[in-house]
Amino acid sequence: MKNVGEAPQEELATGERSTRNRIARSVLDHGPSTVAELAGRLGLTHAAVRRHLDALVADDVVAPREQRVYGTRTRGRPAKVFALTDCGRDAFDQSYDKLAAEALHWISQSAGGGELGEAAVSAFARARLAATAEKYREQLTAVAPEQRAETLARALTADGYAATARSAPVGEQLCQHHCPVAHVAEQFPQLCEAETELFSRLLGTHVQRLATIAHGDGVCTTFIPRAETVSPQHQPKTTTASASTAGRNPA
């Protein structure tokens, strides 16, 4: 029997996360902070703040450092302050998506807009993937054809796409459960199209994009038909119809 006032385990976990988010946000808003400063701002005990800071340090969200003292240093050891790490800052909303979208709009307009602008954005999207393509190609060349979808999924996961590969009727499905550029790709489907073309070149066969996060789907899903042994060095001479619909669900 549960004690009166005892919260379910998931509620306790949610409360812990909420308090840690408040502490991290306070550090973001006010800069490197001591335990005493955080306790005062948030109405928490020093012990509670220390416990949550230990967890945030373990998660690489904040890091302790010696407090800078300006002017005459008083006696005793300077208080320890906690500052956000790069990882911690990345957890908060940034304006990178807005900046990227504005840059692509500028590229499009500078090229003349319309079809010329779309072509310029497509050229940028392909150039952006050029270095990645070489890295992935080396990994895919080292494995048997039947292992290439799984190898590509692992490579994508290492780059933040949380990808998996699974068997499907007459082929395989490559699923990307996260897309770091999804918000920008909503406005510029050329990013998805370039990625689909890259998959086709790396795998040496046509592929079909079935769904994209940028389009509002939960997962980016690419169908890879079962094919004869092919080399990942193979590059189709023309862009396939399936690649041209990337970023937009086929009707």
WOLIN-V529861 format. One record per backbone hydrogen bond with DSSP energy under -1.0 kcal/mol. NH is the residue of the N-H (numbers start at 1). CO is the residue of the C=O. Records with the same first field share a line. If there is no record, write none. Layout:
NH: CO ; CO
This chain:
6: 3
12: 8
13: 9
14: 10
15: 11
16: 12
17: 13
18: 14
19: 15
20: 16
21: 17
22: 18
23: 19
24: 20
25: 21
26: 22
27: 23
28: 24
29: 25
30: 26
31: 27
33: 82
38: 34
39: 35
40: 36
41: 37
42: 38
43: 39
44: 39
49: 45
50: 46
51: 47
52: 48
53: 49
54: 50
55: 51
56: 52
57: 53
58: 54
59: 55
60: 57
61: 56
63: 83
65: 81
67: 79
81: 65
82: 33
83: 63
85: 61
89: 85
90: 86
92: 89
99: 95
100: 96
101: 97
102: 98
103: 99
104: 100
105: 101
106: 102
107: 103
108: 104
109: 105
110: 106
111: 107
112: 109
113: 108
117: 113
118: 114
119: 115
120: 116
121: 117
122: 118
123: 119
124: 120
125: 121
126: 122
127: 123
128: 124
129: 125
130: 127
133: 129
134: 130
135: 131
136: 132
137: 133
138: 134
139: 135
140: 136
141: 137
143: 140
147: 144
148: 145
151: 147
152: 148
153: 149
154: 150
155: 151
156: 152
157: 153
158: 154
160: 157
161: 156
164: 175
166: 173
168: 171
171: 168
172: 224
173: 166
174: 222
175: 164
176: 220
177: 162
178: 161
182: 179
185: 181
186: 182
187: 184
188: 184
191: 188
193: 189
194: 190
195: 191
196: 192
197: 193
198: 194
199: 195
200: 196
201: 197
202: 198
203: 199
204: 200
205: 200
208: 223
210: 221
211: 221
216: 213
217: 212
220: 176
221: 211
222: 174
223: 208
224: 172
226: 170
234: 231
244: 240
246: 243
248: 245
